[in-house]
Amino acid sequence: MSWLLHVFHLAVGSCPNQGAFPSLWDNMCGADGQVQISSVQDLIQVIANGVRVAMAVAGSLAVIAIILAAIYYILSVGDPARVKQAKTILTNAVVGLVIIMSAYAIVTFIAGGF
């Protein structure tokens, strides 16, 4: 299970972040390269980083849902019920992606004020 933690850089030893996904410990590294949590501000930073990780996972899942809906639409071969279901999946995935992007923008705007 520890490999899963390292995928998203959630393990404490993953300082500094050099991956594609955000890390739970971004902006938390001390001079010695270890995670330093010494104040309430640091705890707020960990929570904000957790939200960023959750949004990255949700965004990735939304993109995968869009791709699967497109494949389902192609494989529907004109069957009206399957076409309708593919369009419903695609619509829901796009709406979800817009909500995720909006949430990211709001969290980034609010976190920038602290």
Phi and psi in degrees as GROMACS dihedral restraints (atoms count N, CA, C in turn):
[ dihedral_restraints ]
;  ai    aj    ak    al  type     phi  dphi    fc
    3     4     5     6     1   -65.9    20    10
    4     5     6     7     1   -25.8    20    10
    6     7     8     9     1   -62.9    20    10
    7     8     9    10     1   -34.3    20    10
    9    10    11    12     1   -66.6    20    10
   10    11    12    13     1   -38.3    20    10
   12    13    14    15     1   -64.2    20    10
   13    14    15    16     1   -36.9    20    10
   15    16    17    18     1   -74.1    20    10
   16    17    18    19     1   -24.3    20    10
   18    19    20    21     1   -60.0    20    10
   19    20    21    22     1   -42.8    20    10
   21    22    23    24     1  -101.1    20    10
   22    23    24    25     1    13.4    20    10
   24    25    26    27     1    55.7    20    10
   25    26    27    28     1    42.0    20    10
   27    28    29    30     1   -89.8    20    10
   28    29    30    31     1   -16.3    20    10
   30    31    32    33     1   -71.9    20    10
   31    32    33    34     1   145.8    20    10
   33    34    35    36     1   -62.0    20    10
   34    35    36    37     1   -29.9    20    10
   36    37    38    39     1   -77.4    20    10
   37    38    39    40     1     5.8    20    10
   39    40    41    42     1   -97.3    20    10
   40    41    42    43     1    45.5    20    10
   42    43    44    45     1  -112.1    20    10
   43    44    45    46     1   127.4    20    10
   45    46    47    48     1   -84.0    20    10
   46    47    48    49     1   166.1    20    10
   48    49    50    51     1   -75.9    20    10
   49    50    51    52     1   128.2    20    10
   51    52    53    54     1  -132.0    20    10
   52    53    54    55     1    16.6    20    10
   54    55    56    57     1   -98.6    20    10
   55    56    57    58     1   179.5    20    10
   57    58    59    60     1   -78.3    20    10
   58    59    60    61     1   -31.5    20    10
   60    61    62    63     1   -88.9    20    10
   61    62    63    64     1   155.3    20    10
   63    64    65    66     1   -66.6    20    10
   64    65    66    67     1   155.3    20    10
   66    67    68    69     1  -106.7    20    10
   67    68    69    70     1   149.4    20    10
   69    70    71    72     1   -65.5    20    10
   70    71    72    73     1   -23.6    20    10
   72    73    74    75     1  -106.7    20    10
   73    74    75    76     1    17.1    20    10
   75    76    77    78     1   -56.7    20    10
   76    77    78    79     1   139.5    20    10
   78    79    80    81     1    62.7    20    10
   79    80    81    82     1    24.4    20    10
   81    82    83    84     1  -120.0    20    10
   82    83    84    85     1     4.0    20    10
   84    85    86    87     1   -83.8    20    10
   85    86    87    88     1   136.0    20    10
   87    88    89    90     1   -86.2    20    10
   88    89    90    91     1  -177.4    20    10
   90    91    92    93     1   -64.9    20    10
   91    92    93    94     1   -27.7    20    10
   93    94    95    96     1   -86.1    20    10
   94    95    96    97     1     2.7    20    10
   96    97    98    99     1    84.0    20    10
   97    98    99   100     1     5.7    20    10
   99   100   101   102     1  -101.9    20    10
  100   101   102   103     1   155.5    20    10
  102   103   104   105     1   -70.0    20    10
  103   104   105   106     1   132.5    20    10
  105   106   107   108     1  -120.2    20    10
  106   107   108   109     1   116.0    20    10
  108   109   110   111     1  -120.3    20    10
  109   110   111   112     1   107.4    20    10
  111   112   113   114     1  -130.6    20    10
  112   113   114   115     1    -0.1    20    10
  114   115   116   117     1  -150.4    20    10
  115   116   117   118     1   173.7    20    10
  117   118   119   120     1   -66.1    20    10
  118   119   120   121     1   -34.9    20    10
  120   121   122   123     1   -59.9    20    10
  121   122   123   124     1   -38.8    20    10
  123   124   125   126     1   -65.4    20    10
  124   125   126   127     1   -38.7    20    10
  126   127   128   129     1   -64.9    20    10
  127   128   129   130     1   -40.4    20    10
  129   130   131   132     1   -63.4    20    10
  130   131   132   133     1   -38.3    20    10
  132   133   134   135     1   -64.0    20    10
  133   134   135   136     1   -39.7    20    10
  135   136   137   138     1   -63.9    20    10
  136   137   138   139     1   -41.7    20    10
  138   139   140   141     1   -64.6    20    10
  139   140   141   142     1   -43.8    20    10
  141   142   143   144     1   -62.5    20    10
  142   143   144   145     1   -40.2    20    10
  144   145   146   147     1   -65.6    20    10
  145   146   147   148     1   -36.6    20    10
  147   148   149   150     1   -62.5    20    10
  148   149   150   151     1   -39.3    20    10
  150   151   152   153     1   -64.8    20    10
  151   152   153   154     1   -41.0    20    10
  153   154   155   156     1   -62.5    20    10
  154   155   156   157     1   -40.9    20    10
  156   157   158   159     1   -64.1    20    10
  157   158   159   160     1   -44.6    20    10
  159   160   161   162     1   -62.1    20    10
  160   161   162   163     1   -39.1    20    10
  162   163   164   165     1   -68.5    20    10
  163   164   165   166     1   -35.6    20    10
  165   166   167   168     1   -64.6    20    10
  166   167   168   169     1   -42.0    20    10
  168   169   170   171     1   -65.8    20    10
  169   170   171   172     1   -45.2    20    10
  171   172   173   174     1   -64.5    20    10
  172   173   174   175     1   -40.8    20    10
  174   175   176   177     1   -63.7    20    10
  175   176   177   178     1   -40.7    20    10
  177   178   179   180     1   -63.2    20    10
  178   179   180   181     1   -42.6    20    10
  180   181   182   183     1   -65.1    20    10
  181   182   183   184     1   -36.4    20    10
  183   184   185   186     1   -65.7    20    10
  184   185   186   187     1   -41.2    20    10
  186   187   188   189     1   -64.9    20    10
  187   188   189   190     1   -40.6    20    10
  189   190   191   192     1   -62.7    20    10
  190   191   192   193     1   -39.9    20    10
  192   193   194   195     1   -64.4    20    10
  193   194   195   196     1   -37.5    20    10
  195   196   197   198     1   -64.4    20    10
  196   197   198   199     1   -43.6    20    10
  198   199   200   201     1   -64.0    20    10
  199   200   201   202     1   -44.1    20    10
  201   202   203   204     1   -64.5    20    10
  202   203   204   205     1   -37.2    20    10
  204   205   206   207     1   -65.1    20    10
  205   206   207   208     1   -38.8    20    10
  207   208   209   210     1   -65.1    20    10
  208   209   210   211     1   -41.9    20    10
  210   211   212   213     1   -64.5    20    10
  211   212   213   214     1   -42.6    20    10
  213   214   215   216     1   -62.1    20    10
  214   215   216   217     1   -38.6    20    10
  216   217   218   219     1   -65.1    20    10
  217   218   219   220     1   -42.2    20    10
  219   220   221   222     1   -64.9    20    10
  220   221   222   223     1   -40.1    20    10
  222   223   224   225     1   -82.0    20    10
  223   224   225   226     1    -1.0    20    10
  225   226   227   228     1   -72.3    20    10
  226   227   228   229     1   -21.1    20    10
  228   229   230   231     1    52.4    20    10
  229   230   231   232     1    39.6    20    10
  231   232   233   234     1    81.7    20    10
  232   233   234   235     1     0.0    20    10
  234   235   236   237     1   -68.0    20    10
  235   236   237   238     1   116.7    20    10
  237   238   239   240     1   -57.9    20    10
  238   239   240   241     1   -36.2    20    10
  240   241   242   243     1   -68.0    20    10
  241   242   243   244     1   -42.5    20    10
  243   244   245   246     1   -71.7    20    10
  244   245   246   247     1   -35.0    20    10
  246   247   248   249     1   -64.2    20    10
  247   248   249   250     1   -43.3    20    10
  249   250   251   252     1   -62.5    20    10
  250   251   252   253     1   -41.9    20    10
  252   253   254   255     1   -65.4    20    10
  253   254   255   256     1   -40.5    20    10
  255   256   257   258     1   -63.9    20    10
  256   257   258   259     1   -41.1    20    10
  258   259   260   261     1   -65.6    20    10
  259   260   261   262     1   -37.7    20    10
  261   262   263   264     1   -64.2    20    10
  262   263   264   265     1   -44.2    20    10
  264   265   266   267     1   -62.8    20    10
  265   266   267   268     1   -44.3    20    10
  267   268   269   270     1   -63.9    20    10
  268   269   270   271     1   -43.5    20    10
  270   271   272   273     1   -62.0    20    10
  271   272   273   274     1   -46.2    20    10
  273   274   275   276     1   -63.7    20    10
  274   275   276   277     1   -39.4    20    10
  276   277   278   279     1   -66.6    20    10
  277   278   279   280     1   -41.2    20    10
  279   280   281   282     1   -67.1    20    10
  280   281   282   283     1   -42.7    20    10
  282   283   284   285     1   -61.9    20    10
  283   284   285   286     1   -42.5    20    10
  285   286   287   288     1   -61.3    20    10
  286   287   288   289     1   -41.9    20    10
  288   289   290   291     1   -65.1    20    10
  289   290   291   292     1   -39.7    20    10
  291   292   293   294     1   -63.8    20    10
  292   293   294   295     1   -41.3    20    10
  294   295   296   297     1   -64.2    20    10
  295   296   297   298     1   -41.9    20    10
  297   298   299   300     1   -63.6    20    10
  298   299   300   301     1   -44.4    20    10
  300   301   302   303     1   -65.3    20    10
  301   302   303   304     1   -37.9    20    10
  303   304   305   306     1   -65.4    20    10
  304   305   306   307     1   -42.9    20    10
  306   307   308   309     1   -62.6    20    10
  307   308   309   310     1   -40.5    20    10
  309   310   311   312     1   -62.0    20    10
  310   311   312   313     1   -43.2    20    10
  312   313   314   315     1   -63.4    20    10
  313   314   315   316     1   -41.4    20    10
  315   316   317   318     1   -67.4    20    10
  316   317   318   319     1   -45.1    20    10
  318   319   320   321     1   -63.6    20    10
  319   320   321   322     1   -41.8    20    10
  321   322   323   324     1   -64.1    20    10
  322   323   324   325     1   -40.5    20    10
  324   325   326   327     1   -65.0    20    10
  325   326   327   328     1   -45.8    20    10
  327   328   329   330     1   -69.2    20    10
  328   329   330   331     1   -42.0    20    10
  330   331   332   333     1   -66.9    20    10
  331   332   333   334     1   -28.4    20    10
  333   334   335   336     1   -67.0    20    10
  334   335   336   337     1   -21.2    20    10
  336   337   338   339     1   -80.8    20    10
  337   338   339   340     1   -12.6    20    10
